[in-house]
């Protein structure tokens, strides 16, 4: 990352130094036609900055993990799924609906993808005060999640509790797992798709079937089917992403000024801002950079 940032800063500081030199010594440095050249340079830098910003979306997820919530009715197989993904008995599994009454958190890694998983209490209408608190926590977890794994017991007909869950997750990134494929199924993929536009995967949490399909779907949803190549420059820091966005905004202001034939000393301020934001990413200040660039590249004062 540092090498790419340094390269971008070098391009920007060269243009700033050229502008300053031309304004101070117009006899030796001609600005006629310069706007066209600078426009091309700024567009190139913007393209490279935009690529870094795009990489940050995946990079931050790879570093911090995807906040994932497992939801479904009681006894759908949510806790069994968590135990399979965690490769240990994290949650208590029984045939009694409503065993999980509070959220359970676990971080798991699937082929290099980190999931910050929350196994929620089964969502259903209930008069039990303790269970209702768990259901409310489940609903809050859905709202904050990056990704929802909706587990359906395929051996039992869909009911109003399912439709309530579907309504809550329909606008979130999600996948629907038809669990208990080892039993007689009464819920089909079409039954799910009649109510929600969802990727549907048949699994058996009890036997571990279908888990590879779930892993592939996560890669498709978040990483277009593959993790970034290790040789690619990837941003993994939220603050760095914010600074890149500010740099991008400043460079686009430069393009606006160039398109309106604004004076050079006007848009050089935005160029310097872009340079400053990139410097903050790698911890470099700007006090002496411009003077050094002018003297080294443009022979000013010699």
ABEGO torsion letter per residue (X at the ends): XAAAAAAAAAAAAAAAAAAAAAAABAAABBABGAAAAAAAAAAAAAAAAAAAAAAAAAAAAAAAEBBBBBBEBBGAGAAAAAAAAAGBBABBBBABBGABABBBBBBBBBGGBBBBBBBBBBBBBBABAAAAAAAAAAAAAAAABABBBBBBBAABBBBAAAAAAAAAAAABBBBBBBBGAABBBABBAAAAAAABBBBBBBBBAAAGBGAAAAAAAAAAAAAGGBBBBAABBBBABAAAAAAAAAAAAAAAAAAAAAAAGBBAAAAAAAAAAAAAAAAAAAGBBAAAAAAAAAAAAAGBGX
